[in-house]
Amino acid sequence: MANEQFYFFFLMFLAGVGIPVMAAMNASLGRELQSPMVAVLILCCVALAIASLFVMFSARPTLESFKQISPIYYFGGVLFMLYIASITYTAPIIGIGNAVFFVLLGQLITAVLIDHYGLLNAPVSAVTYKRIFGIMLMIVGVYLAKKDVIPPNLIQ
């Protein structure tokens, strides 16, 4: 069990490493193409192609199972698009670090609420004073780590 948990923790660590790298790459692509939305489209097409390959070589749900799923769960695609578009557009303006730090802040607060109330079928993990203190420390860390720089292109 401990080895299995280590695998999941390590996988999520790698995903965390990938987020600012992806943000920097897509922001640069959008800047080079002079169109953040074209960069978003390219990223989504590449993601679709890779996900399609995974689906081709894995077990697939039946058509009937799709009919039983609440439509709210498909809204995740809208949130994915919102994240990709916002980080691609914003990162070149406020910096990768600032963009990711504020994403992290939103993730921390939302994750606690989802866990505490068991929203969207998540396992319930009640908010404790210890968790609140830890999250407050992380929020202070995010605040201290963000750059207090106004990009020159915003001062006009």
For each residue, the residues with C-beta under 8 A, 3 or more apart:
1: 4 5
2: 5 6
3: 6 7
4: 1 7 8
5: 1 2 8 9
6: 2 3 9 10
7: 3 4 10 11
8: 4 5 11 12
9: 5 6 12 13
10: 6 7 13 14
11: 7 8 14 15
12: 8 9 15 16
13: 9 10 16 17
14: 10 11 17 18
15: 11 12 18 19
16: 12 13 19
17: 13 14 20 21
18: 14 15 21 22
19: 15 16 22 23 100 103
20: 17 23 24 96 97 100
21: 17 18 24 25
22: 18 19 25 26 43
23: 19 20 26 27 87 88 91 96 99 100
24: 20 21 27 28 91 96
25: 21 22 28 29
26: 22 23 29 30 39 40 43 84 87 88 91
27: 23 24 30 31 36 39 87 88 91 92 96
28: 24 25 31 32 92
29: 25 26 32 33 39 42 43 88
30: 26 27 33 34 35 36 37 38 39 40 88 89 92
31: 27 28 34 36 92
32: 28 29
33: 29 30 38 39
34: 30 31
35: 30 38 39
36: 27 30 31 39 40 85 88 89
37: 30 40 41 85 88
38: 30 33 35 41 42
39: 26 27 29 30 33 35 36 42 43 88
40: 26 30 36 37 43 44 81 84 85 88
41: 37 38 44 45
42: 29 38 39 45 46
43: 22 26 29 39 40 46 47 84 88
44: 40 41 47 48 81 84
45: 41 42 48 49
46: 42 43 49 50
47: 43 44 50 51
48: 44 45 51 52
49: 45 46 52 53
50: 46 47 53 54
51: 47 48 54 55
52: 48 49 55 56
53: 49 50 56 57
54: 50 51 57 58
55: 51 52 58 60
56: 52 53
57: 53 54
58: 54 55
59:
60: 55
61: 65 66
62: 65 66
63: 66 67
64: 67 68
65: 61 62 68 69
66: 61 62 63 69
67: 63 64
68: 64 65
69: 65 66 73 74
70: 73
71: 74 75
72: 75 120
73: 69 70 76 120
74: 69 71 77
75: 71 72 78 79
76: 73 79 80
77: 74 80 81
78: 75 81 82
79: 75 76 82 83
80: 76 77 83 84
81: 40 44 77 78 84 85
82: 78 79 85 86
83: 79 80 86 87 103
84: 26 40 43 44 80 81 87 88
85: 36 37 40 81 82 88 89
86: 82 83 89 90
87: 23 26 27 83 84 90 91 99 100 103
88: 23 26 27 29 30 36 37 39 40 43 84 85 91
89: 30 36 85 86 92 93
90: 86 87 93 94 99
91: 23 24 26 27 87 88 94 95 96 99
92: 27 28 30 31 89
93: 89 90 151 153 154
94: 90 91 98 99 151
95: 91 98 99 147 149 151
96: 20 23 24 27 91 99 100
97: 20 100 101 145 146 147
98: 94 95 101 102 146 147
99: 23 87 90 91 94 95 96 102 103
100: 19 20 23 87 96 97 103 104
101: 97 98 104 105 142 145 146
102: 98 99 105 106 142 146
103: 19 83 87 99 100 106 107
104: 100 101 107 108 138 142
105: 101 102 108 109 139 142
106: 102 103 109 110
107: 103 104 110 111
108: 104 105 111 112 135 138 139 142
109: 105 106 112 113 135
110: 106 107 113 114
111: 107 108 114 115
112: 108 109 115 116 127 131 135
113: 109 110 116 117 119
114: 110 111 117 118 119 120 122
115: 111 112 118 122 123 124 125 127
116: 112 113 124 125 126 127
117: 113 114 124
118: 114 115 121 122 123 124
119: 113 114 122
120: 72 73 114
121: 118
122: 114 115 118 119
123: 115 118
124: 115 116 117 118
125: 115 116
126: 116
127: 112 115 116 131 132
128: 131 132
129: 132 133
130: 133 134
131: 112 127 128 134 135
132: 127 128 129 135 136
133: 129 130 136 137
134: 130 131 137 138
135: 108 109 112 131 132 138 139
136: 132 133 139 140
137: 133 134 140 141
138: 104 108 134 135 141 142
139: 105 108 135 136 142 143
140: 136 137 143 144
141: 137 138 144 145
142: 101 102 104 105 108 138 139 145 146
143: 139 140 146
144: 140 141
145: 97 101 141 142
146: 97 98 101 102 142 143
147: 95 97 98
148:
149: 95
150: 154 155
151: 93 94 95 154 155
152: 155
153: 93 156
154: 93 150 151
155: 150 151 152
156: 153
